[in-house]
Amino acid sequence: MSDPIVVSHVGAVRVVRINRPEKKNALTTAMYAAIAAALREADSDDAVRCVVIAGAPGVFTAGNDIADFLQASERGWARPAVDFLHALAHGEKPLVAAVGGVAVGIGTTMLFHCDHVVAAADATISTPFLKLGLIPEAASTLLAPLYMGYARAFSLLAMGRPLSAQEAREAGLVNTVVEASALDAAAMQAAQEIAALPPTVVKVARRLMRGHLHGAVVERIEAEGREFTELLKSDEARAAFAAFFARKK
């Protein structure tokens, strides 16, 4: 079985690829830990000037592996997932996302932490948290209204209405939409363009553009985590997950 998280390098660009296509790249706690480690290692490596997060061909990620997630939750709040969210929030290297196919749940909310997002024309972005009796994470309840406006954010995060790649671009969540066959190349081109810039000024520019939100983002990640943990125990969530598994059967 191939490694579900593959880390490689192209010059000064670190590529972190989610590689579990047989499960639509659904993320397990072990995969969260691996991605968080890859991001932190990039921060400590001066040779890395930009990071790309990509999926397997045709799929970014379907979000949490629900069975793995529920097992981890029985042992308490899944810390590897929280560590991943903090790695996003504290990350010092520019982050590019290459989004193809489905981007569900965390596959969408992580994009609010990226500096540049390239999406394939067939990409679909969605966050069905409330339908599962839960709330969104990754500080998306803070960042989505700021970036997209409240109305669009409520439609996406609360109502769970999906966005096409073009709609996500119009909403300001995606920078560029390309054909699926050109996705990886377009993301790498953007990453190499960023990597070619003087690293010190990139770091300063990112801090000035994003730093005023840093404390609020970290606080919101923790607040969402507390609410998420409590809601996970609710009858609404239990019924939603039971319905989910019944549909799968």
C-alpha positions in Angstrom: 0.0 0.0 0.0 1.4 3.4 -1.0 2.1 6.1 1.6 -1.1 8.2 2.1 1.0 11.4 2.5 3.8 11.8 0.0 6.4 14.6 0.5 8.7 15.6 -2.3 10.7 18.6 -3.4 11.0 20.5 -6.6 13.8 23.0 -6.1 12.8 25.3 -3.2 9.2 24.0 -3.3 8.0 21.3 -0.9 5.0 19.3 -2.2 2.8 17.6 0.3 0.5 15.3 -1.6 -2.6 13.6 -0.1 -2.4 10.1 -1.8 -5.3 7.9 -0.7 -7.5 8.0 -3.8 -9.3 4.7 -3.0 -10.9 6.6 -0.1 -11.2 9.9 -1.9 -8.2 11.2 0.1 -10.3 11.0 3.3 -8.0 12.1 6.2 -7.1 9.9 9.1 -5.5 11.1 12.4 -2.2 9.6 11.2 -2.5 11.6 7.9 -3.2 14.8 9.8 0.0 14.2 11.9 2.0 13.6 8.8 0.9 16.8 7.1 1.4 18.8 10.2 5.0 17.4 10.5 5.6 18.2 6.8 4.5 21.8 7.3 6.6 22.3 10.5 9.6 20.8 8.9 9.2 23.2 6.0 9.2 26.1 8.4 12.5 25.0 9.9 14.2 24.4 6.6 15.7 27.5 5.0 15.9 25.6 1.6 12.1 25.5 1.4 10.6 28.8 0.3 7.0 27.6 -0.6 4.8 24.6 0.2 2.2 23.1 -2.2 -0.6 21.0 -0.8 -2.1 18.8 -3.5 -4.3 15.7 -3.8 -4.3 12.6 -6.0 -5.5 13.1 -9.6 -9.2 14.0 -9.5 -9.6 14.5 -5.8 -8.3 16.9 -3.2 -9.9 15.5 -0.1 -13.3 14.2 1.0 -12.6 15.5 4.5 -12.3 13.4 7.6 -12.3 9.6 7.4 -15.5 9.4 9.5 -14.9 5.9 11.0 -11.3 6.9 12.0 -12.5 10.2 13.3 -15.2 8.7 15.5 -12.8 6.2 16.9 -10.3 9.0 17.7 -13.1 11.1 19.2 -14.0 8.3 21.7 -10.5 8.7 23.1 -11.0 12.5 23.3 -10.6 15.4 20.9 -8.5 14.2 18.0 -5.3 16.1 18.8 -3.5 15.3 15.5 -6.2 17.2 13.6 -5.9 20.1 16.0 -2.1 20.1 15.6 -2.6 20.3 11.8 -4.9 23.3 12.2 -2.2 25.0 14.4 0.4 24.2 11.8 -1.6 26.0 9.3 -2.2 29.0 11.5 1.4 29.3 12.7 3.0 28.4 9.3 5.7 30.8 8.2 6.2 29.5 4.6 3.8 30.6 1.8 1.2 27.9 1.1 -0.2 27.1 -2.3 -3.1 24.6 -2.8 -3.9 22.6 -5.9 -7.6 21.7 -5.6 -9.1 19.2 -8.0 -12.3 17.2 -7.8 -13.9 17.3 -4.3 -12.8 19.5 -1.4 -15.0 18.6 1.5 -15.0 19.9 5.1 -11.3 20.5 6.1 -10.5 20.3 2.4 -12.3 23.6 2.1 -11.6 25.3 5.4 -7.8 24.8 5.1 -8.0 26.9 1.9 -8.6 30.0 4.1 -5.0 29.6 5.4 -3.4 29.4 1.9 -1.7 32.3 0.2 -2.6 31.1 -3.3 -5.3 28.6 -4.4 -5.4 27.0 -7.9 -8.6 25.0 -8.6 -9.4 22.6 -11.5 -12.5 23.6 -13.4 -14.2 20.4 -12.1 -13.5 21.2 -8.5 -16.4 21.3 -6.0 -15.9 23.0 -2.6 -18.3 22.1 0.3 -18.6 22.1 4.0 -21.5 19.8 5.3 -20.6 20.3 9.0 -24.1 21.4 10.2 -25.7 18.5 8.4 -23.6 16.2 10.6 -24.7 18.1 13.7 -21.3 19.8 14.0 -19.7 23.2 13.4 -16.9 24.2 10.9 -13.2 24.3 12.1 -9.9 25.8 11.1 -11.1 29.3 12.2 -13.4 29.3 9.2 -16.2 30.8 11.2 -13.9 33.8 11.6 -12.1 33.8 8.2 -15.0 32.9 5.8 -17.1 36.0 6.6 -14.1 38.2 6.4 -12.9 36.9 3.1 -16.2 36.1 1.4 -18.8 38.3 3.1 -21.3 37.0 5.6 -24.0 35.9 3.1 -21.7 33.7 1.1 -20.0 32.4 4.2 -23.4 31.4 5.7 -24.4 29.7 2.5 -21.2 27.7 2.4 -20.6 27.0 6.1 -24.1 26.8 7.6 -26.3 25.8 4.7 -23.7 23.5 3.2 -24.3 24.7 -0.3 -21.3 23.7 -2.5 -19.3 26.1 -4.6 -18.0 25.4 -8.1 -14.5 26.3 -8.9 -15.7 29.4 -10.7 -18.0 30.4 -7.8 -15.1 30.0 -5.4 -13.0 32.2 -7.5 -15.7 34.9 -7.6 -16.0 34.6 -3.8 -12.3 35.3 -3.4 -11.4 31.8 -2.1 -9.7 30.7 -5.3 -7.1 32.7 -7.3 -7.1 30.8 -10.6 -9.2 28.2 -12.3 -7.6 25.9 -14.9 -8.3 22.7 -16.7 -7.8 19.6 -14.6 -5.0 18.4 -16.7 -3.1 21.6 -16.0 -3.7 21.8 -12.3 -0.4 20.5 -10.9 1.6 22.5 -13.4 -0.3 25.7 -12.6 0.1 25.3 -8.9 3.8 24.5 -9.3 4.3 27.6 -11.5 2.7 29.8 -8.8 4.8 28.2 -6.1 8.0 28.6 -8.0 7.1 32.3 -8.7 6.7 32.8 -4.9 9.9 30.8 -4.1 11.9 33.0 -6.5 11.1 36.1 -4.4 13.5 37.2 -1.6 12.4 35.1 1.4 12.9 37.7 4.0 10.6 40.2 2.4 8.0 37.5 1.7 8.0 36.6 5.4 7.6 40.3 6.3 4.9 40.8 3.8 2.9 37.8 5.0 3.2 38.9 8.6 2.0 42.4 7.7 -0.9 41.1 5.6 -2.0 38.3 8.0 -0.4 39.0 11.3 -3.2 41.2 12.7 -5.5 38.2 12.6 -3.1 35.6 14.0 -4.2 35.8 17.7 -7.8 35.8 16.7 -7.3 32.8 14.4 -5.6 30.8 17.1 -8.3 31.6 19.6 -11.1 30.7 17.2 -9.5 27.4 16.4 -9.5 26.5 20.1 -13.1 27.9 20.6 -14.4 25.9 17.6 -12.6 22.8 19.0 -14.4 23.1 22.3 -17.8 23.6 20.7 -17.1 20.7 18.2 -16.2 18.4 21.1 -19.4 19.1 22.9 -21.6 18.9 19.8 -20.1 15.6 19.0 -21.8 14.2 22.0 -25.2 15.5 21.0 -28.2 13.5 19.9 -28.2 15.5 16.7 -24.7 14.5 15.8 -25.2 10.8 16.7 -28.3 10.7 14.6 -26.5 12.3 11.7 -23.6 9.9 11.8 -25.9 6.9 12.1 -27.7 8.2 9.0 -24.3 8.6 7.2 -23.2 5.1 7.8 -26.7 3.7 6.9 -26.4 5.5 3.5 -22.9 4.0 3.0 -24.3 0.5 3.6 
